[in-house]
Amino acid sequence: MEHTYQYSGIIPFIALFLPILLGGGILLFPQATKKLRRLWSFPNVLGLSVLLSFFISLLIQQINNNFINQYLYSWTITNDFSLEFGFLIDSLSCILSILISTVGIFVLFYSDNYMSHDQGYLRFFAYMSFFTISMLGLVTSSNLIQIYVFWELIGMCSYLLIGFWFTRPNASNACQKAFVTNRVGDFGLLLGILGFYWLTGSFEFKDLFSIINDLLYTNNVTVLFVFFCSFCIFSGALAKSAQFPLHIWLPDAMEGPTPISALIHAATLVAAGIFLVARLFPLFLVIPYIMKFIALIGLITILLGATLALAQTDIKRSLAYSTMSQLGYMMLALGIGSYQAALFHLITHAYSKALLFLGSGSIIHSMETLVGYSPDKSQNMSLMGGLIKHIPITRTTFLLGTLSLCGIPPLACFWSKDTILAAIWEYSPLFAILACFTAGLTAFYMVRLYLLTFEGHFNYNFQNYNGKTNTVFYSISLWGKENKSILKKISILPFSFLILKKNKESSIFPIKTNQSDNNLKYCVRPFVNINIFPSKTFFSYPHESDNTMLFPMIFLVLFTLFIGVIGISFNQFNIFSELNILSKLCIPSLNHLIKDSVDFFEFLIESTFSVFIAFFGILIACFLYNPPYSSFQNFNLCNSFPKKTSTRYFSDKLGNSIYNWSFNRGYIDMLYNKLLYTNLKKLAEGIFSFDKRIIDGIINEIGIITLFLGESVKYLGGGRISSYLLFYTFFVCIFLIIFYYSFSLSF
């Protein structure tokens, strides 16, 4: 065991050689590397599995001993300044490292099949591996400056991954939006780090906590300045964890491949902000008003994320707003001092949301062949429905993830969310009422997402033709441009078939909702070499994903079902008190925040209200979106009211207002566009006009005047010496006269 601690400093870099080797192979030996491209997924998964085994060993030691190990290496040492890099191995770093490693393994395994037909397969795995290593380096960092280094590395990797399909304008714009928005928070983070260094003279966490505490206790520092530095550091977490008002990048980040969404928006990038606040929790705890500010931001984010998810039609974007809302719960828990509850919900939510994102990828995989690759169609829930008959395994796993996020017992998120709600009730009843209301909204929009996707009838129309003809077959990269070089015409046997050809709007079939499942005919399975079809094999669509995509989802279901036991602490059941790992893993400075075991029946009574709220949201969603009440066109709450009544009129107005608010992202993007983009553009145009007309004008006028004078003077020279002497004598006389009068006036 001690051997593991001794070499724990090099653990995050065990798998670093894999992205370096892969990147070097792509640059130096592209042809040979591409020929072996499917072999690169195995070493990446294997390297991350080795890391996972190390971190599990460290976690076991943490449970048994609960002590902190720190390994430092000198980087720069002078008389006035010293900078050390190292690794901090404690309970927080172990838990998050295991979380990152497990989700990363499942996502990489899933990606091997999901990205197998993309031309950027190798580049994708290089980015993903380097991103995972950077995140592991972040959670094991020993000081603030090292956190900032890895903070920027994961920002760079997220930029590359979100804009993975950089040839698409939407993906390019999304990665730029994420980059610029996060730069705002990162600049504040850097200011906060430098401010605390100016106060304490150290970047180390231990020194920072003790010195700031002493300075505040002895009143040797301005509280306002400490609050400002804390706010600047929190702004970094504000951007990374998509908290209001720097949340605008998160839904657009869905332009990247779905495995990226599962990794970034479940267990890594968005969790970095929660980790930063948790790591600096002892610092924030002693600073007045910063905790209240964190709690307020968390509450606003909860409400905003839930309301914006109500009317989304893009399945991934709806999950993105759900992520935003759940991150608000974690931030609110940290703001009210419930460290253990926030960490608990971070774990349970990560596994459940990773399951949901991978499930959405399986749904998109089943839909994209029917509609041709277009995110507006293959991710549009209005074109889905009735998929329960065609992708039953995906449906089952997705349903369990949905119920977990809704807070239905005994699934994982029920235990963690109910723990947060109980802590909020003790902190503020008003905050608790709003948080419980948002829990009902969460159940509503998650069940709405499930019903629109799996229940009812399949909503995509097909054009059926009878006779014998050829089908135009496009081999479309599932997540890239269509490969027209392998366009084939395949002879089809004489029966009803589909003409798969693209029109000008990049749509294979016209859209007509509420069509019968009889429209689901047979078509050739894409992404397989045409030469292997001598028997003209046909596959039904939509179809279930391959095993390499289903296995990670099934394993994540197990985590969704059972990971909640790590935070259960009931004094009636000894087995649960032994499984209450979180209480054993809270860092020593936070032991006073840990509650004793609770009574099971008391917990059951307290959780009844939250479960009732969740079921109420589910029932409303079933009433509005389950056939025959389904309405895919708008979010109208008034279908059950008779026409031409005041109630009907009021519900019309209310439903349309809610729909417009949600569909237009709360008008926040429009506000930023007018206040920031438009005004900054006008300011830039004004500065450009000033530079062009005034600055450049002065320089240009001086040049013109000089040119004019030179042109004028050159005609005075005729080449005659007598003329030169005459001019010389004339100017000398003028000079002497001026000199004479000046001299005489002075006397």
C-alpha positions in Angstrom: 0.0 0.0 0.0 2.8 2.4 0.8 4.3 1.6 -2.5 1.2 3.0 -4.2 1.5 6.3 -2.2 5.1 6.5 -3.0 4.6 6.6 -6.7 1.1 8.2 -6.8 2.7 11.4 -8.2 3.3 9.8 -11.6 -0.1 8.0 -11.8 -1.9 10.7 -13.9 1.0 10.5 -16.4 1.0 6.8 -16.9 -1.3 7.1 -19.9 0.2 10.4 -21.1 2.5 8.7 -23.6 -0.6 7.3 -25.5 -1.9 10.6 -26.8 1.7 11.7 -27.4 2.4 8.5 -29.4 -0.8 8.7 -31.3 -0.4 12.4 -32.1 3.2 11.8 -33.2 2.0 8.9 -35.4 -0.6 11.0 -37.1 1.9 13.7 -37.9 4.9 11.6 -38.8 3.5 8.3 -40.1 -0.1 9.1 -41.2 -0.6 6.2 -43.6 0.8 3.5 -41.2 -1.1 5.0 -38.3 -4.4 5.1 -40.2 -4.1 1.4 -41.3 -3.9 0.4 -37.6 -6.5 3.0 -36.4 -9.0 0.6 -34.8 -6.2 -0.8 -32.6 -5.6 2.5 -30.9 -8.8 2.3 -28.8 -7.6 -0.7 -26.8 -4.4 0.8 -25.4 -6.3 4.0 -24.4 -8.9 2.0 -22.5 -6.2 -0.2 -21.0 -4.2 2.8 -19.8 -7.2 4.4 -18.2 -8.1 1.0 -16.6 -4.6 0.9 -15.0 -5.1 4.3 -13.6 -8.4 3.3 -12.2 -6.9 0.4 -10.4 -4.3 2.7 -8.8 -6.9 5.2 -7.7 -9.1 2.4 -6.2 -6.1 1.3 -4.2 -5.6 4.9 -3.0 -9.3 5.2 -2.1 -9.2 2.1 0.0 -6.2 3.5 1.9 -8.2 6.8 2.4 -11.1 4.9 3.9 -8.8 3.0 6.3 -6.5 5.9 7.2 -8.1 9.2 6.1 -4.9 11.1 5.8 -3.5 13.4 3.1 -0.4 12.7 1.0 1.4 15.5 -0.9 4.4 15.1 -3.2 6.2 18.3 -4.3 8.9 18.9 -6.8 10.8 22.2 -7.0 10.3 24.1 -10.1 11.7 27.6 -9.4 13.5 28.6 -6.2 14.9 32.1 -5.5 15.4 34.2 -2.4 12.0 35.9 -2.9 10.0 33.4 -4.8 9.5 29.6 -4.9 7.3 27.6 -7.1 6.7 23.9 -6.6 4.7 21.4 -8.6 3.3 18.2 -7.1 0.4 16.0 -6.4 -2.2 16.1 -3.6 -3.7 12.7 -2.8 -6.7 13.1 -0.5 -10.3 11.9 -0.4 -11.5 14.6 -2.9 -8.9 13.8 -5.5 -9.4 10.0 -5.1 -13.2 10.2 -5.5 -13.0 12.5 -8.5 -10.2 10.5 -10.1 -12.2 7.3 -9.9 -15.3 9.1 -11.3 -13.3 10.5 -14.2 -11.6 7.2 -14.9 -14.7 5.0 -14.8 -16.8 7.4 -17.0 -13.8 7.8 -19.3 -13.4 4.1 -19.8 -17.1 3.6 -20.7 -17.0 6.6 -23.1 -13.8 5.4 -24.9 -15.2 1.9 -25.2 -18.5 3.4 -26.6 -16.6 5.7 -28.9 -14.8 2.9 -30.7 -18.0 2.0 -32.4 -19.7 5.4 -32.5 -16.7 7.1 -34.2 -15.5 4.1 -36.2 -16.6 5.6 -39.6 -15.4 9.1 -38.9 -12.3 10.2 -40.7 -11.1 11.9 -37.6 -11.2 8.7 -35.5 -7.5 8.9 -34.5 -7.6 12.6 -33.8 -10.7 12.0 -31.6 -9.0 9.5 -29.4 -5.9 11.6 -29.1 -8.0 14.6 -27.9 -10.1 12.4 -25.6 -7.0 10.8 -23.9 -5.2 14.1 -23.5 -8.4 15.6 -22.1 -8.8 12.8 -19.5 -5.2 13.1 -18.4 -5.5 16.9 -18.0 -8.6 16.4 -15.9 -6.8 13.9 -13.7 -3.9 16.3 -13.4 -6.4 19.0 -12.3 -8.0 17.0 -9.5 -4.6 15.9 -8.1 -3.0 19.4 -8.3 -1.3 20.6 -5.1 -1.5 24.4 -5.5 -3.4 27.1 -7.3 -0.9 27.8 -10.1 -0.9 24.1 -11.0 -4.7 24.1 -11.0 -4.6 27.1 -13.4 -2.2 25.2 -15.8 -4.4 22.2 -16.0 -7.5 24.4 -16.0 -6.3 25.9 -19.3 -5.4 22.5 -20.7 -8.9 21.2 -20.2 -10.2 24.4 -21.7 -8.0 23.8 -24.8 -9.1 20.2 -25.1 -12.8 21.2 -24.7 -12.3 23.7 -27.5 -10.8 21.0 -29.8 -13.5 18.5 -28.9 -16.5 20.8 -29.2 -15.2 22.0 -32.5 -14.2 18.5 -33.6 -16.1 18.8 -36.8 -14.7 22.2 -37.5 -15.8 22.2 -41.1 -19.4 22.7 -39.9 -20.2 26.4 -39.2 -22.3 25.5 -36.1 -19.6 23.4 -34.5 -17.0 26.1 -35.3 -19.2 28.8 -33.8 -19.9 26.6 -30.8 -16.3 26.0 -29.9 -15.5 29.7 -30.3 -18.4 30.6 -28.0 -17.3 28.2 -25.4 -13.7 29.4 -25.6 -14.6 33.1 -25.3 -17.1 32.6 -22.5 -14.6 30.5 -20.5 -11.9 33.0 -21.1 -14.0 35.5 -19.1 -14.1 33.2 -16.1 -10.5 32.1 -16.5 -9.3 35.7 -16.5 -11.1 36.2 -13.2 -9.6 33.0 -11.9 -6.1 34.3 -12.7 -6.8 37.6 -11.0 -8.0 35.8 -7.9 -5.0 33.6 -7.7 -2.6 36.6 -8.1 -4.6 38.5 -5.5 -4.4 35.7 -2.9 -0.7 35.3 -3.7 -0.2 39.0 -3.0 -1.9 38.5 0.4 -0.3 35.3 1.5 2.9 34.9 -0.6 2.1 31.3 -1.4 0.1 29.2 -3.9 -0.2 26.1 -1.6 -3.7 25.3 -0.2 -2.6 24.7 3.4 -0.7 28.0 3.6 -3.5 29.8 1.9 -6.2 28.6 4.2 -4.2 29.3 7.4 -2.9 32.7 6.5 -6.2 34.1 5.2 -7.9 32.8 8.4 -5.3 34.5 10.6 -5.5 37.8 8.6 -9.3 37.9 8.9 -9.2 37.0 12.6 -6.7 39.8 13.4 -8.3 42.3 11.0 -5.1 42.8 9.1 -6.7 42.6 5.7 -9.6 44.4 4.1 -12.6 42.1 4.0 -13.8 43.7 0.7 -10.5 42.9 -1.0 -10.6 39.3 0.2 -14.2 39.0 -1.0 -13.2 40.4 -4.4 -10.4 37.8 -4.8 -12.8 35.1 -3.8 -15.3 36.3 -6.3 -12.7 36.3 -9.0 -11.7 32.7 -8.3 -15.4 31.7 -8.2 -15.9 33.3 -11.6 -13.7 30.5 -13.0 -16.0 27.9 -11.5 -18.9 30.0 -12.8 -17.9 29.6 -16.4 -16.6 26.0 -16.3 -19.7 24.7 -14.5 -22.1 26.7 -16.7 -23.6 28.8 -13.9 -25.6 31.9 -14.6 -24.7 34.2 -16.3 -21.8 32.4 -18.0 -24.0 29.4 -19.0 -24.6 30.3 -22.6 -21.9 28.1 -24.0 -23.2 24.8 -22.7 -26.2 24.1 -25.0 -24.1 25.1 -28.1 -21.4 22.7 -27.0 -23.7 19.8 -28.1 -22.4 20.3 -31.6 -19.6 18.0 -30.8 -19.9 14.2 -31.0 -22.2 12.6 -28.4 -19.4 10.7 -26.5 -17.7 14.1 -26.0 -21.0 15.4 -24.5 -21.1 12.3 -22.2 -17.6 12.9 -20.9 -17.4 16.6 -20.8 -20.9 17.4 -19.5 -21.1 14.6 -17.0 -17.9 13.9 -15.2 -15.1 16.2 -16.3 -15.3 19.7 -17.7 -18.5 20.9 -16.0 -17.4 19.1 -12.8 -14.2 21.1 -12.7 -16.0 24.2 -11.4 -17.7 22.2 -8.6 -14.3 20.6 -7.8 -12.6 24.1 -7.6 -15.2 25.3 -5.1 -15.0 22.1 -3.1 -11.2 22.3 -3.0 -11.2 25.9 -1.8 -14.2 25.3 0.5 -12.3 26.0 3.7 -11.3 29.4 2.2 -14.8 30.4 1.1 -16.2 29.2 4.4 -14.5 32.0 6.4 -15.2 34.8 4.0 -18.3 36.8 4.7 -21.1 36.9 2.0 -19.2 34.7 -0.5 -21.1 31.6 0.6 -24.4 33.4 0.3 -23.5 34.6 -3.2 -22.5 31.0 -4.2 -25.9 29.8 -2.9 -27.8 32.5 -4.7 -26.0 31.8 -8.0 -26.8 28.1 -7.6 -30.5 28.7 -7.0 -30.8 31.0 -10.1 -29.0 28.4 -12.2 -31.4 25.6 -10.9 -34.5 27.6 -11.9 -33.0 28.9 -15.2 -31.8 25.5 -16.4 -35.0 23.7 -15.6 -37.2 26.3 -17.3 -35.0 26.4 -20.4 -35.3 22.7 -20.8 -39.1 22.6 -21.0 -39.6 23.3 -24.7 -36.4 22.1 -26.3 -36.7 19.8 -29.3 -33.1 18.8 -29.6 -32.5 15.8 -27.4 -28.9 16.7 -26.5 -29.7 20.3 -25.8 -32.5 19.3 -23.4 -30.0 17.1 -21.6 -27.5 20.0 -21.5 -29.9 22.3 -19.8 -30.7 19.5 -17.4 -27.0 19.3 -16.6 -26.9 23.0 -16.0 -29.8 22.7 -13.5 -28.2 19.8 -11.6 -24.9 21.7 -11.4 -26.9 24.4 -9.8 -28.0 22.0 -7.1 -24.4 21.1 -6.4 -23.4 24.8 -6.2 -26.3 25.6 -4.0 -25.3 22.8 -1.6 -21.8 24.1 -1.4 -23.1 27.6 -0.8 -25.2 26.5 2.2 -22.2 24.5 3.6 -23.4 21.0 2.7 -20.1 19.8 1.3 -21.0 16.1 1.6 -24.3 16.5 -0.2 -22.8 18.4 -3.1 -20.1 15.8 -3.5 -22.7 13.0 -3.3 -24.8 14.5 -6.0 -21.8 15.1 -8.2 -21.1 11.4 -8.2 -24.6 10.1 -8.7 -25.4 12.7 -11.4 -22.3 12.0 -13.3 -23.1 8.3 -13.8 -26.8 9.0 -14.6 -26.1 11.8 -17.0 -23.4 9.8 -18.8 -25.9 7.0 -19.2 -28.5 9.5 -20.7 -26.0 11.1 -23.1 -24.8 7.7 -24.3 -28.4 6.7 -24.7 -29.1 9.8 -26.7 -26.1 8.8 -28.9 -27.6 5.4 -29.5 -30.9 7.1 -30.4 -29.2 9.4 -32.9 -27.3 6.5 -34.3 -30.6 4.7 -35.0 -32.2 7.8 -36.5 -29.4 9.3 -38.7 -29.8 6.7 -41.5 -33.4 7.5 -41.9 -33.0 11.3 -42.2 -29.5 11.6 -43.7 -27.0 13.2 -41.4 -28.4 16.4 -40.2 -28.3 17.3 -36.5 -31.5 19.3 -36.9 -33.3 16.0 -37.9 -31.4 13.1 -36.3 -31.5 14.9 -32.9 -35.0 16.4 -33.2 -37.4 14.7 -30.8 -40.4 15.8 -32.9 -39.2 13.3 -35.6 -39.0 10.5 -33.2 -41.5 8.5 -31.2 -42.3 4.8 -31.1 -38.7 3.9 -30.8 -39.5 1.5 -27.9 -40.2 -1.2 -30.4 -37.0 -0.8 -32.3 -34.3 0.0 -29.7 -35.6 -1.8 -26.5 -32.3 -2.0 -24.7 -31.5 1.6 -25.2 -35.0 2.4 -24.1 -34.7 0.5 -20.9 -31.4 2.0 -19.9 -32.6 5.5 -20.9 -35.7 5.1 -18.8 -33.7 4.1 -15.7 -31.5 7.1 -16.2 -34.5 9.4 -16.6 -36.1 8.0 -13.4 -32.9 8.5 -11.5 -32.6 12.1 -12.6 -36.3 12.6 -11.6 -35.4 11.5 -8.1 -37.4 8.3 -8.0 -36.3 5.8 -5.3 -34.3 3.7 -5.0 -32.2 5.0 -7.9 -29.0 6.9 -7.3 -30.0 10.6 -7.8 -32.9 10.2 -5.3 -30.5 9.8 -2.4 -28.3 12.7 -3.3 -31.0 15.1 -4.4 -33.0 14.4 -1.3 -30.0 15.0 0.9 -29.5 18.4 -0.8 -33.2 19.3 -0.4 -33.1 18.4 3.3 -30.1 20.6 3.8 -31.8 23.5 1.9 -34.9 23.2 4.2 -32.6 23.8 7.2 -30.9 26.8 5.5 -33.9 28.7 4.0 -37.5 27.6 3.5 -37.8 30.0 0.6 -34.8 28.4 -1.2 -36.2 25.0 -0.4 -39.6 25.8 -1.9 -38.0 27.0 -5.1 -35.6 23.9 -5.2 -38.5 21.5 -4.7 -40.5 23.3 -7.5 -37.5 22.8 -9.8 -37.4 19.2 -8.8 -40.9 18.9 -10.2 -39.8 20.6 -13.4 -36.9 18.2 -13.7 -39.3 15.3 -13.5 -41.6 17.0 -16.1 -39.0 17.7 -18.8 -37.1 14.4 -18.4 -40.3 12.4 -18.8 -41.4 14.7 -21.6 -38.0 13.8 -23.3 -38.6 10.1 -22.8 -42.2 10.2 -24.1 -41.4 12.2 -27.2 -38.6 9.8 -28.0 -39.9 6.3 -27.2 -43.7 6.4 -26.9 -46.5 6.9 -29.4 -45.9 6.4 -33.1 -42.9 6.9 -35.2 -43.2 10.4 -36.6 -41.0 10.4 -39.7 -42.7 10.0 -43.1 -41.4 7.7 -45.8 -42.0 7.8 -49.5 -42.9 4.3 -50.7 -42.7 3.3 -54.3 -43.7 0.0 -56.0 -41.8 -1.6 -58.8 -38.3 -2.5 -59.6 -35.6 0.1 -59.7 -32.4 1.2 -58.2 -31.9 2.9 -54.9 -29.4 5.7 -54.7 -27.2 4.9 -51.7 -25.2 7.5 -49.9 -22.5 6.2 -47.6 -22.6 9.0 -45.1 -20.1 9.4 -42.4 -22.3 9.2 -39.3 -20.6 12.3 -37.9 -18.9 13.9 -40.8 -19.4 14.8 -44.4 -20.8 12.4 -46.9 -18.3 10.4 -48.9 -19.5 10.8 -52.5 -16.5 8.8 -53.8 -18.2 5.6 -52.7 -21.6 6.5 -53.9 -23.2 3.3 -55.1 -26.4 2.3 -56.9 -27.7 -1.0 -55.5 -30.2 -3.1 -57.2 -33.2 -3.9 -55.0 -35.5 -6.8 -55.3 -39.0 -6.1 -56.6 -40.9 -5.0 -53.5 -41.7 -1.8 -51.7 -38.5 0.2 -51.1 -37.2 3.6 -50.2 -35.5 6.0 -52.5 -32.6 7.4 -50.5 -31.6 10.5 -52.3 -30.9 14.0 -50.9 -32.7 17.1 -52.0 -31.6 20.6 -51.8 -32.5 21.0 -48.2 -30.3 18.0 -47.2 -33.4 16.1 -46.3 -34.1 12.6 -47.5 -37.8 12.5 -46.7 -40.4 15.3 -46.2 -41.6 15.7 -42.7 -45.0 14.7 -41.7 -45.8 13.9 -38.1 -47.9 11.3 -36.5 -47.4 8.6 -39.1 -48.1 5.0 -38.6 -45.3 2.5 -37.8 -46.2 0.7 -41.1 -43.9 3.3 -42.7 -40.9 1.5 -41.3 -39.7 -0.6 -44.2 -36.4 -2.1 -45.0 -33.4 -0.4 -46.3 -29.7 -1.2 -46.8 -27.6 -0.9 -43.7 -25.1 1.9 -44.2 -21.5 2.2 -43.1 -20.6 -1.3 -44.3 -18.6 -2.0 -47.4 -21.0 -2.6 -50.3 -19.0 -5.6 -51.5 -20.1 -7.7 -48.5 -23.7 -7.7 -49.7 -23.8 -10.5 -52.3 -27.0 -11.8 -50.8 -28.6 -8.3 -50.6 -29.1 -8.4 -46.8 -31.5 -5.9 -45.4 -31.9 -4.4 -42.0 -34.9 -2.7 -40.3 -34.6 0.9 -39.2 -34.5 2.3 -36.6 -32.2 -0.4 -35.3 -30.5 -1.2 -32.0 -26.9 -0.2 -31.6 -24.0 -2.7 -31.6 -22.8 -4.4 -28.5 -19.8 -2.1 -28.0 -22.2 0.7 -27.6 -24.7 -1.2 -25.4 -22.2 -2.6 -22.9 -21.1 0.7 -21.5 -24.8 1.8 -21.1 -25.6 -1.5 -19.3 -22.6 -1.0 -16.9 -23.7 2.6 -16.3 -27.1 1.3 -15.4 -25.5 -0.7 -12.6 -23.9 2.5 -11.2 -27.2 4.3 -11.6 -28.9 1.6 -9.5 -26.4 1.1 -6.8 -24.0 4.0 -6.5 -26.4 5.8 -4.1 -25.6 3.4 -1.3 -22.2 5.1 -0.7 -24.1 8.1 0.9 -26.8 6.2 2.9 -26.4 6.4 6.7 -29.2 4.7 8.6 -28.7 3.8 12.2 -31.2 0.9 12.0 -29.1 -1.0 9.4 -25.4 -1.7 10.1 -24.8 -2.6 6.5 -25.7 0.9 5.4 -23.6 2.5 8.0 -20.6 0.5 6.8 -21.3 1.6 3.2 -21.5 5.3 4.1 -18.2 5.9 2.4 -18.7 9.7 2.0 -18.8 10.3 5.7 -15.5 8.5 6.0 -13.9 10.4 3.2 -14.7 14.0 4.1 -11.5 15.9 4.5 -10.5 16.6 8.2 -11.2 20.4 8.0 -14.8 19.6 7.1 -15.6 17.0 9.7 -17.8 19.4 11.6 -20.1 19.4 8.6 -20.8 15.7 8.7 -24.1 14.6 10.3 -24.6 11.5 12.3 -26.6 8.6 11.1 -30.3 9.5 10.6 -33.3 7.5 11.5 -34.6 5.5 8.5 -38.3 6.2 9.2 -37.6 9.9 9.7 -35.8 10.0 6.4 -38.7 8.2 4.8 -41.2 10.8 6.0 -39.0 13.7 5.0 -38.5 12.3 1.5 -42.2 11.7 0.8 -42.7 15.3 -0.2 -39.9 15.4 -2.7 -41.0 12.1 -4.2 -44.6 13.4 -4.5 -43.3 16.5 -6.3 -41.4 14.2 -8.8 -44.5 12.0 -9.4 -46.6 15.1 -9.9 -44.3 16.4 -12.6 -44.3 12.9 -14.2 -48.1 12.9 -14.3 -48.3 16.3 -15.9 -45.8 15.2 -18.6 -47.7 12.0 -19.2 -51.0 14.0 -19.6 -49.6 16.5 -22.0 -47.2 14.4 -24.1 -48.4 10.9 -23.9 -50.8 10.0 -26.9 -53.6 11.0 -27.5 -52.7 14.3 -25.8 -49.3 14.6 -27.5 -48.4 17.9 -29.2 -45.0 18.1 -30.7 -45.5 21.5 -32.3 -45.6 23.7 -29.2 -45.6 23.7 -25.4 -49.3 24.4 -24.9 -50.7 23.9 -21.5 -54.3 24.4 -22.4 -55.3 21.3 -24.4 -57.7 20.1 -21.7 -59.7 23.4 -21.5 -62.7 24.2 -23.6 -62.4 26.8 -26.3 -63.7 30.4 -26.0 -63.4 30.6 -22.2 -61.4 32.9 -20.0 -59.5 29.9 -18.6 -58.7 28.8 -22.1 -57.5 32.3 -23.0 -55.3 32.6 -19.8 -53.8 29.1 -20.3 -53.1 30.0 -24.0 -51.2 33.1 -22.9 -49.4 31.3 -20.1 -48.4 28.3 -22.2 -47.2 30.4 -25.1 -45.2 32.6 -22.7 -43.5 29.6 -21.1 -42.8 28.1 -24.5 -41.3 31.3 -25.9 -39.2 31.8 -22.8 -37.8 28.2 -23.0 -37.4 27.9 -26.7 -35.6 31.3 -27.0 -33.2 30.4 -24.1 -34.7 33.0 -21.8 -33.8 35.7 -24.2 -30.4 35.8 -22.6 -28.5 35.1 -25.8 -30.4 37.9 -27.5 -29.6 40.2 -24.6 -25.9 39.4 -24.8 -26.1 39.9 -28.5 -27.5 43.4 -28.2 -25.6 44.6 -25.1 -22.2 43.0 -25.8 -21.9 41.9 -29.4 -23.7 44.8 -31.1 -22.2 47.5 -28.8 -18.7 46.0 -29.0 -19.0 45.8 -32.8 -20.1 49.5 -32.9 -17.2 50.4 -30.6 -14.8 48.5 -32.8 -16.1 50.1 -35.9 -15.8 53.6 -34.2 -12.2 52.9 -33.2 -11.4 51.6 -36.7 -13.0 54.8 -38.2 -11.0 57.0 -35.8 -7.8 55.1 -36.6 -8.5 55.3 -40.3 -9.6 58.9 -40.5 -7.7 60.6 -37.7 -4.5 58.7 -37.0 -3.9 57.4 -40.5 -5.3 60.8 -41.9 -2.6 62.8 -40.0 0.2 60.5 -41.2 -1.2 60.6 -44.8 -1.6 64.4 -44.8 2.0 64.8 -43.6 3.2 62.6 -46.4 1.1 64.5 -48.9 2.4 67.9 -47.8 5.9 66.6 -47.9 5.4 65.3 -51.3 3.8 68.5 -52.5 6.7 70.6 -51.1 9.3 68.3 -52.6 7.5 68.5 -56.0 7.4 72.3 -55.7 11.0 72.8 -54.6 12.4 70.6 -57.3 11.4 73.1 -60.0 13.5 75.8 -58.3 16.7 74.0 -59.3 17.6 75.0 -62.9 21.2 73.9 -62.9 22.7 77.4 -63.1 25.3 78.5 -60.5 24.4 82.1 -60.9 20.8 81.4 -59.9 21.9 79.4 -56.9 24.1 82.3 -55.8 21.2 84.8 -56.2 18.9 82.7 -54.0 21.7 82.2 -51.4 22.4 86.0 -51.3 18.7 86.8 -51.0 18.1 84.5 -48.0 21.4 85.6 -46.3 20.3 89.2 -46.5 16.9 88.4 -45.0 18.5 86.5 -42.2 20.9 89.4 -41.5 18.1 91.9 -41.4 16.1 89.8 -38.9 19.2 89.3 -36.8 20.0 93.0 -36.8 16.5 94.0 -35.7 16.4 91.3 -33.0 19.7 92.4 -31.7 18.8 96.1 -31.6 15.5 95.5 -29.8 17.2 93.5 -27.1 19.4 96.6 -26.3 
